[in-house]
Amino acid sequence: MRNMWLVARREFVGRGKSGGYLITTVFMAIVLLGVTLLPTLMEGGEKSTPLNIILLDKTSSIAQPLQAAVEAMKAQPGAREVNLEVSSMDEAALIDRIKLEGEKGLLIVEGTFPAGMKARYLSTTPAILNSGSMVMGPLEAIVRAARLQARGIDPAVSQEIMQPLTTEVLQITETGEGRTSEDFMGSMMTALGVVMVVYMVVMLNGQFIFMGVLEEKVSRVVEVMAASVGPAEMLAGKVIGLGALGLIQFVVIMASWVGGNLINAQISDQPLGGVTLTGALTAFAFLVLGYVLAAALNAAAASTVSRMEDQTAVAMPVQMVQVVPYLMVMAVIMNPTGKLAEITSMIPIFSQTVMVARVLMGPVPLWQILVSIGLMAATTVLFLWGGGRIYRAALLSYGARPNLKQVLGYLRNN
């Protein structure tokens, strides 16, 4: 037992002081903070920049009411400022102008007002094109009102007809509560963030174990250690030491992600999805189980390699096993109560991402959570047992890499 803790301390201190661990942790925290803040900062930057649009009114009937509508929009709280410049220049000259100036839109209105009118909105910049609804919406309202008035309908009546319908879209959860699209987006960002951090911590620390075992075996340091430390104690010490570093990494990265979302909540009206106690405990349970399973897989795989040149061929299958479940996260988040989500959340390996996403997206029956954790725990124990036997048998074996038949022999005979 004492040797195990000595190995754990060696791994914790040695790897914790290494530049690779520190740089990776800080880099991931900064990247996740940037990814979290970037959309909000970009949206805020667009809102703070006036939208400049040139109007070519060939009908001679739209410029005045459209300018009045744009001015009215400026009084709305949080609305982006729109500057409408009325021009009588030639169409070709105006197109050349927006090509030259770039950050402007060109609205061309032609035809017979109001019945036979047509409008075109042009720009060289996708962001300006996407903002076209800020003038096209008021333009359509003006044209519809004029058409109604031409039919003899009183302007006050037409204004009442044109009044938009107040709507509310709600998702009914299994508990019967209604959830708005803003709440859904908040929960989705929470689920994506937590799942991403769990995945990265498990993957990276699993790779640390792979490289640690490989380096010790190739340099033959393991032969010296084996004289006083048993393979089981060596493996357990590595798992505990690097697991503690992984937990620290998880806390640092999660703190960065939470900080970014708190800043987002202050800048925008987007609510921050909350994490329930069930969600937090489920994420922590799968973080621990997923890490131990990944550690056993990586240690067993690395122990079969005697040359650095063979590491890619051995590490790739292990990494693919961990990557595949993460690819299903978006499908699960969009339909957390669907059959695909329910079935895959019960399959070990998949459950460490799928069940965490389901729990963070909404209520999940407690029995499903417990069964999923139980199956994952049983699989982790099985892999730890099998990985330990392979590790113990292959650690001091050198020469050609063992084939699948030999590896299965390690499981049966060791």
N, C-alpha and C positions, 0 to 999 in steps of 0.2 A: 504493500500500500504506500509506503514511504517513497519507494522508487517511482511510483506512478505520479505522485505529487511533485517530485523533483523534475520529471519529464514535463509535466504540465507547466511548471514554473519556467523551465527552460524555453518551452515553446512560446509562452505568453510574453516573457521579457524579450527573447531574441527576435520574434516576429514583430512584437509591438514596437520595438525600437528601429525596425528596418524602414528604410526610405520607401520601399514599395507599399507597405501597409499604410503608412502615414499619408503618402501622396494619394493612394487610391481612395482612402476615406475622405480626405479633404476634397479631392476632385469630384467624387460622387455627390457629396453634400452640396458643392457649388453648382454642379450641373443640374441636380434636382431642384435647387432653389431657382436657378435660371429658367428651367423649363416651366416651373410653376408660375413664375412672375411674368414671363415674356408675353403670353397672350393678353394679359390685363394691361401691361405697360404699352403694348402696341395699340390696343383698342383705345386706351386713354390718350395716347399720342395723336391718334386719328381724330378723336373728339375735340381735342384742343386746337387742331388745325382747321381753319375755315375751309369750306368747300367752295371753290371758285368756279362759277359756271357762266359761260357766254350764251346769251339767248339771241337767236336769229328768228324773229317773228315775221314770217311772210304773210300771215293772216291780218296783221295790224290790230288784232283783237285780244291777244293773250298777254302781252307784256305787262300791262297795268294790273289786271287781277292776279297774275302770278307773282308779281313783285309784292303785292299786298299780302298774299298768302305766305310768302317766304318771310316777310317781316313779322307776321303773326307767329310763325314758328319760333322765332328768336326768343319770344317771351316764355316759351315752355321750359321748365327747369330741366337741366341736363342735356338740352338739345344742342346739336352741333350747329355752329354758325354757317349760314349759307349766303354767299355774296353772288347776286345775280347781276350780270352786266349785259345790258341790252345793246345790240350792235346791228348796224345796217350794212355792214361790209358784205362783199361777195362771199358766197358759201365756200368756194375753193380757197379764197384768201384766209378765211377763218379756220379751215382745216389745216392749212399750212401753219397758222399761228399756234394752234394747240400742239402740233407736232414739234414746233420750236420751243414753246414754253413748258410743255410736259404736264405739269400738275394742274390741269384745267379740264373741264368738261364742256362740250358744245351741244346745246339743245336746239334743234332745228324744228320749227313748227310751220307746217304748210298745208295748203288745201283750203276748203271752204269751212269757215267757222259757223256753227259747231258741228253740223252733221257730217261733213266730208273731210274732217281734219285728220292729219297724220303727223306723228311726232317721231323724231330720231334723236337718240342720245349717243354722242361719240366721245371717245377719249383714247389716249395712247397708254393710259395707266390703269391696270386692273383694279386698284384700290378706288380710283375715281369712278370707274364703271360700276363697281359694287355699291357705291353710294348714290347711284342715279335715282333710286326710289325716293330720295329726299325732295326731288323736284317733280318726278314723274307722278308721284301720288297726288300732290296738290293740283297738278295739271289735269289729271283724270277727273278729279272732283269738280274742277271749274267747268270742264267740258260737259260732264253729265248734268250739272245744274243748269247750264245754258240750254242743253237739249230738252230738259224737262220744261224750262220756261218757254221755249219755242213751241211747245205743245200746249201752252195755255195754263200750265200749272204755276200757282203762286210761288214766288221765291222762298217764302217762309215754309211753305209745305214741302218744296223740293229739298230745302235744307234739313227738314225733319226726316225726309225719306233717306237722305244721304248720310244721316247720322250712323256711325258704325255701331254694330251690335256688341254689347258687352258679353264676352264669353269667358268661360273658365274651363280649363282642361285639367283633369285630375286623374291620377293613377290610383285605383283602389287596391290597397295592399291586402294581404291575407288577414290582417287584424281588423280590416274594415275602415281603416283610415284613408283619407284622400291625400295624395302627394302631388304637388305641383311640378311642372317641368323644371323649375329652378331648384326645387328640393332634390329631384332626380339627378340633375347635373352635379349638385353638391355631393350626393352619395356616390356618384360615378367617379368623380375626381378623388374622393377619399379611398374608394376601393382600388382604383388604379395605382394610387400612390403607395398604399400599404402593401399591395401585392408585389409591386415593382421592388420595393425596398426588401421585402422578405426574399424574393427571388435573387436579387443581387447579392445579399449577404450570404445566403446559402451557397450560391454558385461560386462566389469568390473565395470563401473560406474552405469550401471543398477543394478548390484548385490549390489553395495554399497547402493543404494536407498532401495532395498529389505531388506537388513539387518538393515538399519537405521530405517525404518518404523517398522519392526518386533521388534527390541530391545525396541523402545519407547513404543510400544503397550504392550509387555509382562511385561516391568518394570512399566507400567502405568504412565510413564512420560507424555504421550500424553494427559492424563486427566487433568494434570496441565496446559499444553500448550493450550488446547482447551478452557480454561476459558478466554483467552485473544486473541487467534489467531484462525481465522476461518479455516476449513479444506481446502478451496480453496487456501487461503494465505499460509497455511502450505505446501501444495503440490507444489505450484509454487515456494516457497522459496527453497525447497529441490532441485527441478529441476534446478533452476538457480545456486545455490551454488555449487552443485556437477557437474553441467555442466561446470562451470568455471574451476574447478579442472580437469575435463576431457579434456578441451582444452589445459591446461598447460601440461597435460600428453601426449597428442597428439603431441605437439610441441617438447617435450623432446625426445620422442621415434622416431619421424620422423628425428630429428637432428642426433640421433645415427645412424639411417639407412642410411641417406644421407652421413654422415661421412664415414661409412663403404664402401659405393659404390664409393666415391671419392678416398679412399685408394686403392680399387680394380682397379679403372681406372688407377692409377699410377703404380701399380704392373704389371697388365696384359694389353693386347691390347683390352680387351672387352669394347666396348663403354658404357657409362652410358646413359640409356634411359631418355630422357628429359620429363618434365611435362609441357604441354601447359597451358595457362591461362584458357582455357575451362576445361581442366582436373582438375586443382587446384580448380576452383570454383565449379565444379560438386562434387568433393570429399568432399569439405567443406560443401556443401549444404546437402549431404546425411549423413555426420557425425552429423550435427546438428539435422536433421529430424530423423535419426535413433536413436540418443540418447534420444530425447524427447519421441519418440514412446516406446522405451525400458523402459524409466523412468515411463511412464504411466502404462505400463503392470506390471512392478515390484511393483510399489506402490499399485496398485489395488490388485495384488495377495497377497502381504504381509499384507495388511489391513484385509484380511479374516482369518488370522492365529492368534490364541490366545495362542498357545503353541509352544515352540521351536522344539518339536518332530515332528510337522507337516510340518516344513519348506521344507523338501526335496520333499515331495509329491506335494507341491504347486509350488516350484521353478522349478522343472524339466521340466514340460510342457513349461514354459516360456523360459527356456534356449534352449530347442529343437527347438522352433520356430526361435530362432536366429542362431542356428548352421546350420540348413538345407541349407540356401542360400549359406553359405560359402563353403559347400561341392561341389558346382557347379562351383567354380571359375576356376579350371583348364580346365574344358570342354569349358568354355566360352573363356578363354584366347587362347586356341588352335584354336577356330573358332569364333572370335568375331562378324562376320557378318552373322553367321548361324541363322536359324529360332529359334532354342532353345534359343540362346542368345537374339535375338530380342524380343521374346515373354516374357521370364522371366524378362527382363530388364524393362518391363512395369508393372509387378506385384509388388505392394507394399510388403515390407518385403524382397523380392528377389532383388529388384532394388538397394538397398543400397550397395550391393556387386557387382551384375552383371553389372549394368550400369557404375559404377566406373571403373570396369575392362575393359569394352568395350571402354570407352573414353580414357583410358590410353594406350590401345593397338593400337588405330588408330582413324581416323576421324569417327564421328557418326553424322548423320543428326541432325541439331539443333532442329527440331521439335520433334524428338524422345526424346532428352534430356529434353526439356521443358515439354513434356507430362508426362514423367517418374517422374520428380520432382513434377509436379502438382498433379499427382495421389498419390505420397508418402506424399505430404503435406496434401492433403485431408484426407488420411487414418490416418495420425498422429493427425490431429485435431479431427477426429472421435474417435480414441482411447483415446485421452486426455480427451475428453468430457465423454466417457463411463467410463474410468478409474477414472476420478474425481468423478463421481456419486457413483461408487462402493466404492472408498476410503472414501468419505464423509459418506456413510451409514454404512460401516462395521468397521470404525476406532474405534468406541467406543462400538462395540458389542463384547461380550465375550461368552465363552462357546463352544459348538460344532461348527466345521467349517461349514459354509453354503454350501449347495449343489448347483448344477447348477441352479435349479429352483429358489432358493432364490436369487442367484446372478443376474439372469435375472430380478427378481422382483425389485432389487435395481435400475436397469437401467430404468424400466418403472415407478416406483412410486416415486423415490427420487427427 
